[in-house]
Amino acid sequence: MVAALATAGLPVVANPRQVRDFAKAMGQLAKTDARDAQVQALDALLTRRRQLVAMLTAERNRLLLARPAVRRDLQQHIGFLERRLREADTGLHTAVQASPLWRVKDDLLQSVPGVGRVVSLTLLAELPELGRRSSKEIAALVGVAPLNRDSGTLRGQRLVYGGRAPVRAALYMAALVASKRNPVIRTFYQRLRAAGKPAKVALTACMRKLLVILNAMARSGTPWHSERTLVRA
């Protein structure tokens, strides 16, 4: 029902606990094994895609310095990896299309300027808590929440570390694009740079702000709208 309403563009907020309680009241006590299996399958496909991209990048780099004796072999392997990467992308697309709710979430996340297909799929597979945690909690899970390095009276520089590396890597690319094409993130980035913040620090702050926005959108089921998002974030 939630998927159907969201697909029709109607606002809907479903409390997962209440949905589960209703299922129990109706005698539906089955666990979410099927859903968990879907998430694991999507995560496996994403992992394989990252592996293919890494291999493809390595082979392309080798080709730049390769001697004539091995160039043909490298070119053939690169062609093979490119075909496998296209097949992996098709598999990911099919996995999302097979779930009405995932399709809705994917469209919702990709409505944000800077968030593309790979970023959206990474969030779906590797950050299922999105929309179900507070801003601070979701930032800590990903590893973009500043953590102190204090000891006694000493106050160290705040750093971000830990968390889920694949999600953080995807957010970095999204923030990089958003700092140029997303009006809210671009304004935020420019303000930090004007205040003297190093580019890396400003971009990390943009990652966190983008994640907070995505978390709020996932919670409310509301697509991107720059003016409302600017007020809310």
C-alpha positions in Angstrom: 0.0 0.0 0.0 2.8 2.4 0.9 4.6 1.7 -2.4 1.4 2.2 -4.4 0.6 5.5 -2.7 4.2 6.8 -3.0 4.2 5.7 -6.7 1.0 7.7 -7.2 2.7 10.8 -5.8 0.6 10.9 -2.6 2.3 11.9 0.6 2.6 8.9 3.0 4.5 8.3 6.2 4.5 4.7 7.6 5.9 4.0 11.0 7.8 0.6 10.6 7.0 -0.5 14.2 3.3 0.2 13.7 3.3 -1.7 10.4 4.9 -4.6 12.1 2.5 -4.5 15.1 -0.4 -4.5 12.6 1.1 -7.5 10.9 1.4 -9.3 14.2 -2.3 -8.5 15.0 -3.3 -10.1 11.7 -1.2 -13.2 12.4 1.5 -12.4 9.9 4.5 -13.4 12.0 7.0 -14.2 9.2 10.4 -12.6 9.4 11.8 -10.2 6.8 14.1 -12.9 5.4 13.0 -12.1 1.8 13.6 -8.4 2.2 17.0 -9.1 3.8 17.9 -11.4 0.9 17.0 -8.6 -1.5 19.2 -6.1 0.3 22.1 -8.6 0.4 21.7 -9.3 -3.3 21.8 -5.6 -4.1 24.8 -5.2 -1.9 26.6 -8.1 -3.7 25.9 -6.6 -7.1 27.2 -3.2 -5.9 30.3 -4.9 -4.5 30.9 -6.7 -7.8 30.5 -3.5 -9.7 33.1 -1.8 -7.6 35.5 -4.7 -8.2 34.9 -4.5 -12.0 35.5 -0.7 -11.9 38.8 -1.2 -10.0 40.0 -3.9 -12.4 39.0 -1.8 -15.4 40.9 1.2 -14.0 44.0 -0.9 -13.4 44.0 -2.4 -16.9 43.5 1.0 -18.5 46.4 2.4 -16.5 48.6 -0.6 -17.6 47.6 0.0 -21.2 49.1 3.6 -21.0 52.6 2.1 -20.4 52.2 -1.3 -22.1 54.7 -2.5 -24.6 53.3 -3.6 -28.0 53.6 -7.3 -27.1 50.9 -7.1 -24.5 48.7 -4.2 -25.8 46.3 -6.5 -27.7 45.8 -8.7 -24.6 45.1 -5.7 -22.4 42.7 -4.2 -25.0 40.8 -7.5 -25.2 40.6 -7.7 -21.4 39.4 -4.1 -21.1 36.7 -4.9 -23.6 35.6 -7.9 -21.6 35.5 -5.9 -18.4 33.5 -3.1 -20.0 30.9 -5.7 -21.1 30.8 -7.2 -17.6 30.3 -3.7 -16.2 27.4 -3.0 -18.4 25.9 -6.4 -17.4 26.4 -5.5 -13.7 24.6 -2.2 -14.3 21.7 -4.0 -15.9 21.5 -6.4 -13.0 21.4 -3.5 -10.6 18.7 -1.8 -12.6 16.6 -5.0 -12.7 17.0 -5.5 -8.9 15.6 -2.1 -8.2 12.8 -2.3 -10.7 11.7 -5.6 -9.2 10.7 -3.8 -6.0 8.0 -1.0 -6.2 9.2 0.5 -2.9 12.9 0.5 -4.0 11.8 2.2 -7.3 10.1 4.9 -5.3 13.1 5.4 -3.0 15.5 5.4 -5.9 13.5 8.1 -7.7 13.3 10.1 -4.5 17.0 10.0 -3.9 17.9 10.8 -7.5 15.7 13.8 -7.4 18.5 15.6 -5.6 21.0 17.4 -7.9 24.3 15.6 -7.4 22.9 12.2 -6.5 23.1 9.8 -9.4 22.2 6.1 -10.0 25.2 4.6 -8.3 25.0 6.9 -5.3 21.3 6.1 -4.9 21.9 2.3 -5.2 24.7 2.5 -2.7 22.5 4.2 -0.2 19.7 1.7 -0.7 21.9 -1.3 -0.3 24.4 -0.2 2.3 22.5 2.4 4.4 19.1 0.9 5.1 18.9 3.1 8.2 18.4 6.2 6.0 15.3 8.0 7.0 15.0 6.0 10.3 17.7 7.6 12.3 18.4 11.2 13.5 20.8 13.5 11.7 23.5 12.9 14.2 23.1 9.1 14.2 23.1 8.8 10.4 26.2 11.0 10.1 28.0 8.8 12.7 27.0 5.6 10.9 28.5 6.8 7.7 31.5 8.4 9.3 31.0 12.1 8.4 30.3 13.3 12.0 33.2 15.3 13.5 34.7 13.4 16.4 36.9 15.2 19.0 40.4 14.3 19.9 40.5 15.9 23.4 42.7 14.8 26.3 42.6 16.6 29.6 42.9 20.3 28.9 44.2 19.7 25.4 41.7 20.2 22.5 42.6 18.4 19.3 41.4 19.1 15.8 37.9 17.6 15.1 38.2 14.8 12.5 35.8 12.5 10.7 36.7 8.8 10.4 35.2 5.3 10.7 31.8 4.5 9.4 30.8 2.8 6.1 33.5 3.5 3.6 31.5 2.6 0.4 28.7 5.0 1.5 31.3 7.7 2.3 33.0 7.3 -1.0 29.7 7.6 -2.9 28.7 10.7 -0.8 32.1 12.3 -1.7 31.4 12.0 -5.4 27.9 13.3 -4.9 29.0 16.2 -2.8 31.7 17.0 -5.4 29.0 17.3 -8.1 26.5 19.0 -5.8 29.0 21.7 -4.8 28.8 22.9 -8.4 25.3 22.0 -9.5 23.1 21.8 -6.4 22.0 25.3 -5.4 21.7 24.5 -1.7 25.1 22.6 -1.4 26.8 25.1 -3.7 25.8 28.1 -1.6 26.9 26.2 1.6 30.2 25.2 0.0 31.0 28.8 -1.2 30.1 30.2 2.2 32.5 27.9 4.0 35.3 28.6 1.5 34.7 32.4 1.9 35.0 31.9 5.6 38.5 30.5 5.1 37.8 26.7 5.4 40.1 24.5 3.3 38.5 22.9 0.3 38.7 19.4 1.8 37.0 20.5 5.1 34.3 22.4 3.2 33.6 19.4 1.0 33.4 17.1 4.0 30.9 19.4 5.5 28.9 19.3 2.3 28.9 15.5 2.5 27.3 15.7 5.9 24.8 18.3 4.9 23.8 16.3 1.8 23.4 13.2 3.9 21.2 15.1 6.4 19.0 16.3 3.6 18.7 12.8 2.1 17.8 11.4 5.5 15.1 14.0 6.0 13.7 13.3 2.5 13.7 9.6 3.1 11.9 10.1 6.4 9.2 12.3 4.9 9.0 10.8 1.5 9.2 14.2 0.0 11.2 14.7 -3.3 13.8 17.4 -3.7 12.7 21.0 -3.6 15.5 23.4 -3.1 13.6 26.2 -1.3 12.0 23.9 1.2 15.2 21.9 1.6 17.1 25.1 2.3 14.7 26.0 5.1 14.6 22.5 6.5 18.4 21.8 6.5 
